[in-house]
Amino acid sequence: MSPLITLDAVEKSFGNYHALRGISAEIGAGEFFSLLGPSGCGKTTLLRAIAGFEPPSSGTITIAGRDMAGVPPNKRPTNMVFQSYAIFPHLSVAENVAFGLRRLGLNPDERHRRVGEALEMVGLGDLGARAAHALSGGQRQRVALARALILKPQVLLLDEPLSALDKALRGHMQAELRRLQRQVGITFILVTHDQDEALSMSDRIAVMFEGQIAQIAPPTELYRRPKSRQVGAFVGRMSFVPARHLGAGRCAVEGLGEVTLSESQAPDGFDETGVIAIRPEVLRVLAPGEGAGKGAHLTQAQVEERAYGGETTTYRLRPEGSDAVLEAVMRNAPGRPLHKPGAKVQLAWDPSAFLFFK
Ligand code: ATP
C-alpha cells in the first residue's frame, strides 16, 4: 500500500486541553478508512486537521507527498461532508450540487455536465430540478455527497454523515456509501462512533481513545484480535472472566476450569492474574439433547437474563458454582427453544477464540 496520507506525531491542544496526543498513521490511496471512538476522543479534530480547518499544534500531515502545513482547506486535495450537511433549501438539487463548483469558473455546459454526472453517481439523476427543501433525509445526504464529489477530491472526509438518519435508512446509506467509494476509487475517511458502521464499511479502522490511536487494523482483525481490553470492550461485545495464569499459557478460568492458550491469544502478554475475554458468539447454549460437537468443552450454567431480539437472543449466564457472568448470543433458528431466566443449560465452547488480557 502506498500511503496517500501520512500523519506523523500530530498533536493538537485547545488552551490546556490536549485533544490529539501524538497521532501517527498512514492511509492508502483508495482506502476506506474509519476513525472510531467514543464521544470526545478527538475524531472530528483529527478530521478537521486533515482538511486544514484545524492546524496541528505540532507534527506533520502529508498528502500526496506534500506537507500540508500552511495549506488552506480549499487548496488541499480533500473535501469534507459535514454532520449537518448544509443544504440550501431555496435552491434546486442541481443548484445545490453546482455550488461545489462555484470557485472553478466553468462554462455553463461543462457545469451542467459535471452536475449531471455527480447526481447520477449518488442515484439522484432524476431529481436535479426538485427544490431541496422537498427532499428526504437520505436524499439530502446524497446531495451533500454529490456536492463534495463534484470537485473530484483525492480524499473525501466524512464526519458522522449518517447520524441524522433513521436506522433502516442508515443501513441502506452505509451500503450506498461503500458502493460509491468503490466506484469512484478515492480515499474515504469516515468519522463514526458506531462500531457496526465502522466494521461493515471500512478497509481499516483506527480506534481512538483520549486523543490517541489505540489500534489500527482491518475489521476482522480488530474484532478477533483486539490489542487491549479497552479496544475489545469498545468494538463488539465481550465477557471478561477473572483468570489466573499458571504458566506456559495454562489458565485457570473462573467458572470454566482450566484452558491452554497460545502466545497469540494474549495480545498484551500473560500475567499472573488477568481476565479471559470471550465474544458472545463463541459460547453456544445447547438445546435439550443437542450434541456439543467434537472437541467442545461443556459447562453447566444458569440463565440469569434473556433479551429476545428477533433474529437472535442474548443470554446472560452464570456457570454453576461461580460468580462469573458470560454473555452468549444465539440465532433464533426455526424450532430452536428459548431458555427462560432461571433455567439450567449446557454451555458448549471452544477456547481457541478466547483471549487473555492483563
Ligand atoms: P464526537 O463524537 O462527540 O463528535 P469527537 O471524538 O469527534 O467527539 P472532537 O470533536 O474531536 O471529539 O473533540 C475532542 C475534544 O476536544 C473534546 O473534548 C472537545 O470538547 C475538544 N474541542 C474540540 N474543538 C475544540 C475547540 N475549538 N476549542 C476547545 N476545545 C475543543
Boltz pocket constraint, residues with backbone or C-beta under 6 A from the ligand:
constraints:
  - pocket:
      binder: B
      contacts: [[A, 14], [A, 17], [A, 19], [A, 37], [A, 38], [A, 39], [A, 40], [A, 41], [A, 42], [A, 43], [A, 44], [A, 45], [A, 46], [A, 193]]
      max_distance: 6.0
